[in-house]
Amino acid sequence: MTYPSPIQETLAQYELAMGATHEESNREGAATGQFQSGVLTEFLPWGDDGCFILATAGIVELEYAAIQKSVGVFDAPCRGTIEITGKDRLDCIGRMTTQKVETMKTGEALLAFVTSRKGSVVADVIVRLFEDRILLDVDISVVAQLVDHLKSYVVMEEVSIENRTSSIHWLWCLGPEAHNVTIDGFQQQPLPTALLGIEGVAYMVSPEQVEDVWEAILASKGKPIGWYALNMARVEQGAPLFMVDFDNHNLPHETNVVSSRVRFDKGCYLGQEIVARMESLGKPKKKIIRLKMETDDLPIAGTQLWEEETASGTPIGVITSSAISPLGGSLPAVIAMVGKKHNNEGTEVYMYVGSEIVQGKVVAL
């Protein structure tokens, strides 16, 4: 089911007034020396159900600058919420996730994997602990299947698991000034930096409150940002994202983010034996890595990788995300999934960008 953003129409009406000064001799009737031009917002589909997210509010470079220097606010209808209540809620989530949730304090948030019996990733979630409930903040495209998965393993526990996506909406404030944003009547919620590689906080609001909170954040000097700018900042920080760079066909160790999601000193959980065995004995068949590009040619997601300069034969990997990196001298930042024989740091790989074959080098994530 699709849950459209409550402020979809508000975002769609954004126009950026762009002023430019001209000499009067350059054009007729230039008494004011100004002209106005409207730049409309763009939207992108998210997932198969038709959820749309803001791509840009006008100028991507300005949005990116807000993330780096001040605070940008991102409307996040792409996030779903599952609520777990009942006296056994902590034990239930403890045996279903890879994090040590029993040591969490009220108000904290941790990244965790929900894994299957075979050890594969069912979902990458933010576990949020409240006094009377636990919330799982997750990509909206897997909410329904995650609810079914959790319920299928509830036997004798006194616990209730409900999809609250239609009643809880998320706004993300991202950037070095994000913690300085204050909204009367609303408490900042933590947003783990490892999720996007960007410092930030979240606001949890009802659909009826989104418009007012959005405007209040803008009044607190927050700048509207879209996915283009957010993705640019995320990719150059090397932060793989669930359902973008990896999905529920992958093992935790293939994601290369185990250190921020898995605790190996916790009690039993579903799939623990396989995850622990991979940590101590194995090497995944493939793994998420970063590529350092040798040219400014930008490969797109889905581009295949080869070990030989001829870029022929059997592919050894695929690019999952890419973006121009201002912090990297405007060279491309690239995240890729690469086979185990070729994902060691320093390994050279080759790919097509258009009709040209270009080179990249594996670097640490």
Secondary structure, DSSP 8 states (H G I E B T S, - for coil): -----TTHHHHHT-EEE------GGGSTT-SS-----EEE-EEEEETTTTEEEEEESS-HHHHHHHHHHS-EEEE-TTEEEEEEESTTHHHHHHTTBSS-GGG--TT-EEEEEEE-TTS-EEEEEEEEE-SS-EEEEEEGGGHHHHHHHHHHT-SS---EEEE-TTT-EEEEEESTTGGG--BTTB--EE--HHHHTS-EEEEEE-TTTHHHHHHHHHHTT-EE--HHHHHHHHHHTT---BTTTB-TTS-HHHHT-HHHH--TTS---TTHHHHHHHHHT---SEEEEEEEESSS----TT-EEBSSTT--SS--EEEEEEEEEGGGTTEEEEEEEEETTS-STT-EEEEEETTEEEEEEEE--
